[in-house]
Every structure is written in structure tokens, then in C-alpha cells.
């Protein structure tokens, strides 16, 4: 077992990962900016006020063998800053690079970084999923910042002999999920029709429990060292199938309205939401064969099981 510094321990992924690492017997130090919404395991706590290139991690890194870095600025649905890329770089690139440099100087053995599948791009061609060998082509500020952070981490690790592990998940869902996935469940439960593009678009998703299981394995598995690891549920579903399964989990059949892709794109163009429409009309698939073989790993939960857990939690807190 290792002594682990987990950043972002109050976040959607970090809280679940903290519980899992504690259950596995690791000694934890949890880095927090805000109070968690749920319970955290007993652990040493390190609080920091801001996340940028000036954050001092020296005290937090004392005696640490492995860093798992979940903290950062996540994908923002409604941007509020004038320079999104600059803000993403401050929180994701500068902060991660500074933490990695301090970790290497503190003789941390391994640095595990939660990145994003969007580093490879916004869409895949039919039958051509992203693989570990796909050339990165990040498009939006969030993905660009994550890719730049990856490069900074690898450079810091190579310079001081610290192992780096980069995990690239697609959209993460699970109990307590927010943003679009939450909105989708609300629409289904309220009986609102959900527009569905009449195209064979397949999307990779990853349940939080599946992502946490892989991250836990990355802490100590010797073959994870210096690897880029794609992760997903291993089941890429067309949107109508996903909606049908989600509706079944919620006990409320999803009402789907097929819409031609050209109509959605035309409407989105008029509303200035063309980029969003392009994503809805395109596939984004992630091939996890490399991760499966290298780490002898498979997602422990099926999509149906993960949707059931997500729906149960949603219904327990839902107020009409």
C-alpha cells in the first residue's frame, strides 16, 4: 500500500476515489479547496485557497509516494470569463506543472493525472474510435489545457525519474452527476420529449465507479508507469439505446423525437450553437483494448448496472 496525495478530493470523482483508496488500505492525504458534499474517509487534510502556478504543495507532499491529481478547472457549460483558454491554462496547466515539479523534487514515485478523451478531438469517424496511438487534436480550451498539462507532467517526470500515468476518460456519469446528464434525467422523469438525431452516432461514456476502479489500479500497478490509458464503459451506445436504457432505470420511458441532422445543424447555426450541434450529430468512441491488456483490467460495472445506480440516486433526491 502507498501513501497517496489526492487532489480534488471534494469533487465528483475525487470523493468516490478517496473512499475507494481508503478501503484499499492506502494512507491518504486529501487536498481540498472546498468542503465536500458527502462524507470523506479519515485522512490527513491539506487545504489550499487557489489552484495555479503559485500554490505551494511542499507541506502536502511530505512523505507522499503517489500523487493522484483530480483537481482542476472542468469543462464549463456557460463560460463567464473573458479569456477561457487563459483561465484553463492557469488552473490546469500552470497548477499541474507546478505540482509535478514539486512532487518530483519531493521524490514522489508516481503521478497519476486525470485528463480527458477530448485531447484526441471532438468526434470520431464511424468504426474508427480513438486509440492510445491516435494523434492528439484538442479543439476547445478545456481539452487544449489538459493536453498541455499532460506534456508538462511528462517533462517533469522524465527530468527527475518520476513515473507519470495519464488517464483519458470521456463523459463521466454516476450518482450525483450534474450538468447535461442530470438535465437529461430530469427531462425523462418529467415526460418531456428528447430530440434525437436520426444518425448512427455512438458515444463512449464512463461510469464514475469504473473510472475510480481504474484509477485505484493505477496507483500501484507496475505496468501503468509512463502510460496513456484510455478508459470507458467498454460499451458504445447509440443515443436512442442509451435513452431507452436510462428511461428503464428511471421507471419512465424516454419520449424520443427523431430530428434530421441537417435540421438540428440549421437551427443551431441560427442560435450560434453550431459546435454543440456538431457534437450531437457525431460519434465519439474510445477504444480501451490497450488498457484492458496492459493492466488486465475490465470495467467492473456494465452500462445497465451503472445507469441503475445513477438513476436510483437521482430518484432518491428528485423533487418534482
C-alpha positions in Angstrom: 0.0 0.0 0.0 1.1 3.6 -0.7 0.9 7.0 0.9 -1.2 9.0 -1.6 -1.9 12.7 -2.0 -5.3 13.0 -3.7 -6.1 16.5 -5.1 -9.7 17.5 -5.9 -10.9 15.2 -3.1 -14.2 17.2 -2.7 -15.1 16.8 -6.4 -17.4 14.4 -8.2 -14.6 11.9 -9.0 -12.3 12.7 -6.1 -14.8 11.9 -3.3 -15.5 8.5 -4.7 -11.9 7.8 -5.3 -11.0 8.8 -1.7 -13.4 6.3 -0.3 -12.0 3.6 -2.6 -8.4 4.3 -1.9 -9.1 4.2 1.9 -10.9 0.9 1.5 -7.9 -0.5 -0.4 -5.7 0.3 2.6 -3.8 3.3 1.2 -2.7 6.1 3.6 -4.3 9.3 2.4 -3.7 13.0 2.4 -6.7 14.8 0.8 -6.2 18.2 -0.8 -9.3 20.4 -0.7 -10.4 23.8 -1.9 -14.0 23.5 -0.7 -16.0 21.4 1.7 -17.2 18.1 0.2 -20.9 17.5 -0.3 -20.5 13.9 1.0 -18.5 12.0 3.6 -14.8 11.5 3.2 -12.7 8.8 4.9 -10.5 9.7 7.8 -7.3 11.2 6.4 -4.8 14.0 6.7 -6.3 17.2 5.1 -4.4 19.8 3.2 -6.4 22.9 2.3 -5.4 25.4 -0.5 -7.1 28.6 -1.4 -6.4 28.7 -5.2 -5.2 26.4 -7.9 -2.5 28.0 -10.1 1.3 28.0 -10.6 1.9 29.6 -7.2 0.2 27.0 -5.0 2.7 25.7 -2.5 2.5 21.9 -2.2 5.6 21.3 -0.2 3.8 20.6 3.1 1.2 18.4 1.3 3.9 16.4 -0.4 5.9 15.5 2.7 6.2 11.7 2.8 4.0 11.1 -0.2 4.7 8.3 -2.6 2.0 8.7 -5.2 0.0 11.8 -6.3 -3.4 11.4 -7.9 -4.3 14.7 -9.5 -8.1 15.2 -10.0 -8.3 18.9 -9.2 -8.6 21.4 -12.0 -11.0 23.6 -14.0 -13.5 21.3 -15.6 -15.4 21.8 -18.8 -17.7 24.8 -18.4 -21.2 24.9 -20.0 -21.7 28.7 -19.6 -18.4 30.5 -19.7 -18.2 33.6 -17.5 -14.5 34.8 -18.1 -13.2 36.9 -20.9 -10.3 34.6 -21.6 -11.4 31.0 -21.2 -8.1 29.5 -22.5 -6.1 31.7 -20.2 -8.2 30.6 -17.2 -8.0 27.0 -18.1 -4.2 27.3 -18.5 -3.9 28.9 -15.1 -5.8 26.2 -13.3 -5.0 23.1 -15.4 -1.6 23.7 -17.0 0.3 26.1 -14.6 -1.1 24.4 -11.5 -0.4 20.9 -12.7 3.1 21.7 -13.9 4.0 23.3 -10.6 2.6 20.4 -8.6 4.5 17.9 -10.7 7.8 19.9 -10.3 7.4 20.0 -6.6 6.4 16.3 -6.5 9.4 15.3 -8.4 11.7 17.3 -6.1 10.0 15.6 -3.1 10.9 12.2 -4.7 7.3 11.2 -5.4 7.4 7.8 -7.1 4.3 8.2 -9.4 2.0 11.0 -10.6 -1.5 9.9 -11.9 -3.3 12.6 -13.9 -7.0 12.6 -14.8 -7.1 14.1 -18.3 -9.8 13.8 -20.9 -10.6 11.9 -24.1 -11.2 15.3 -25.7 -7.5 15.6 -26.0 -7.9 13.4 -29.1 -10.6 15.6 -30.6 -14.3 16.2 -30.6 -15.5 13.3 -32.8 -14.6 10.0 -34.4 -15.4 8.6 -37.8 -17.7 5.5 -38.0 -15.7 2.4 -36.9 -12.6 4.5 -36.1 -12.5 5.1 -32.3 -9.8 7.0 -30.6 -7.0 4.7 -29.5 -3.9 5.2 -27.4 -2.0 5.8 -30.7 -4.4 8.4 -32.1 -2.6 11.8 -32.7 -4.0 14.4 -30.2 -6.1 17.2 -31.8 -7.7 19.1 -28.9 -10.2 21.8 -30.0 -11.7 23.6 -27.1 -9.9 25.5 -24.3 -10.6 22.7 -21.8 -9.1 20.0 -24.0 -6.1 22.2 -25.0 -5.3 22.9 -21.4 -5.4 19.2 -20.5 -3.1 18.3 -23.3 -0.6 21.0 -22.4 -0.8 19.8 -18.8 -0.1 16.2 -19.9 3.1 17.4 -21.7 4.3 19.4 -18.7 3.8 16.4 -16.4 5.7 14.1 -18.7 8.6 16.6 -18.9 8.7 16.9 -15.2 8.7 13.2 -14.6 11.3 12.5 -17.2 13.6 15.1 -15.7 13.5 13.6 -12.2 12.6 10.0 -12.8 9.0 10.3 -11.5 6.6 7.9 -13.2 3.6 9.5 -14.9 0.2 7.9 -15.7 -2.3 9.7 -17.8 -5.9 8.6 -17.8 -8.2 9.9 -20.6 -11.9 9.5 -19.8 -14.9 10.6 -21.9 -18.0 12.0 -20.2 -18.2 10.7 -16.6 -21.6 9.9 -15.0 -22.8 8.3 -11.8 -24.6 9.1 -8.6 -24.6 12.8 -8.0 -23.8 13.7 -11.7 -24.5 17.3 -12.7 -24.8 19.3 -15.9 -26.2 17.7 -19.1 -26.6 14.2 -17.7 -28.7 15.5 -14.8 -30.8 17.6 -17.1 -31.4 14.6 -19.3 -32.7 12.6 -16.4 -34.9 15.5 -15.3 -36.4 15.7 -18.8 -37.2 12.0 -18.9 -38.8 11.9 -15.5 -40.9 14.9 -16.3 -42.1 13.3 -19.5 -40.5 15.9 -21.8 -39.7 14.8 -25.3 -36.0 14.4 -26.0 -34.7 15.3 -29.5 -32.7 12.5 -31.1 -30.6 12.9 -34.3 -31.6 10.3 -36.9 -28.0 9.1 -37.4 -26.0 6.2 -36.1 -23.9 8.2 -33.7 -22.2 6.2 -30.9 -20.8 7.8 -27.8 -18.4 6.4 -25.2 -19.2 7.2 -21.6 -17.6 6.0 -18.4 -19.3 5.4 -15.1 -17.6 7.0 -12.2 -17.3 3.7 -10.4 -15.5 2.2 -13.5 -13.1 5.2 -13.7 -12.4 5.0 -10.0 -11.6 1.3 -10.3 -9.1 2.1 -13.0 -7.5 5.0 -11.1 -7.2 2.8 -8.0 -5.3 0.2 -10.1 -3.0 2.9 -11.5 -1.7 3.8 -8.0 0.5 0.7 -7.7 0.3 -1.4 -10.9 3.9 -1.6 -12.2 2.8 -1.7 -15.9 0.8 1.6 -15.6 4.1 3.5 -15.3 4.5 6.1 -18.0 1.4 5.1 -19.9 -1.5 6.9 -21.5 -4.7 4.9 -20.6 -8.0 5.3 -22.5 -11.0 4.4 -20.3 -14.7 3.9 -20.9 -17.5 1.5 -20.0 -16.5 -0.6 -23.0 -20.0 -0.3 -24.5 -20.6 2.4 -27.1 -24.3 3.0 -27.4 -26.3 4.9 -30.0 -28.2 7.7 -28.3 -31.7 6.1 -28.7 -30.4 2.9 -26.9 -28.9 4.9 -24.1 -32.1 6.9 -23.6 -34.2 3.8 -23.6 -31.9 2.1 -21.0 -31.9 5.3 -18.9 -35.6 5.6 -19.1 -36.0 2.0 -17.9 -33.7 2.7 -15.0 -35.7 5.7 -14.1 -39.0 3.8 -14.4 -40.2 6.3 -17.0 -39.9 5.5 -20.7 -38.0 8.2 -22.6 -40.0 10.1 -25.2 -37.8 10.5 -28.2 -38.4 12.7 -31.2 -36.2 11.9 -34.2 -34.7 15.0 -35.8 -32.8 15.1 -39.1 -29.2 16.1 -38.6 -29.5 18.9 -41.2 -32.4 20.4 -39.3 -30.6 20.4 -36.0 -27.5 21.9 -37.5 -29.5 24.6 -39.3 -31.3 25.6 -36.1 -28.2 25.5 -34.1 -26.4 27.8 -36.6 -29.2 30.4 -36.3 -28.8 30.2 -32.5 -25.0 30.4 -32.6 -24.7 26.8 -31.2 -23.1 25.2 -34.2 -20.3 23.5 -32.3 -22.8 21.8 -29.9 -24.9 20.6 -32.9 -21.8 19.1 -34.5 -21.1 17.1 -31.3 -24.7 15.8 -31.1 -24.5 14.7 -34.7 -21.1 12.9 -34.5 -19.7 9.9 -32.8 -17.1 9.9 -30.1 -15.8 6.5 -29.3 -12.8 5.4 -27.2 -11.1 2.0 -27.7 -9.9 0.7 -24.3 -8.2 -2.5 -25.6 -4.8 -1.2 -24.7 -5.8 -0.5 -21.1 -7.6 -3.9 -20.8 -4.5 -5.8 -22.0 -1.8 -3.8 -20.2 -3.4 -3.8 -16.8 -5.6 -6.9 -17.1 -8.5 -4.6 -16.4 -12.1 -4.6 -17.4 -14.9 -2.2 -16.3 -16.5 -3.8 -13.2 -19.9 -2.3 -14.0 -22.0 -2.8 -17.1 -23.7 0.3 -18.6 -27.1 -1.1 -17.3 -25.7 -1.5 -13.8 -24.1 1.9 -13.8 -27.3 3.6 -15.1 -29.3 1.8 -12.4 -27.1 3.2 -9.7 -27.2 6.7 -11.2 -31.0 6.6 -11.5 -31.5 5.3 -8.0 -29.5 8.1 -6.5 -31.3 10.7 -8.7 -34.8 9.4 -7.7 -33.8 9.5 -4.1 -33.1 13.2 -4.3 -35.5 14.3 -7.0 -38.1 16.9 -6.3 -40.8 17.4 -8.9 
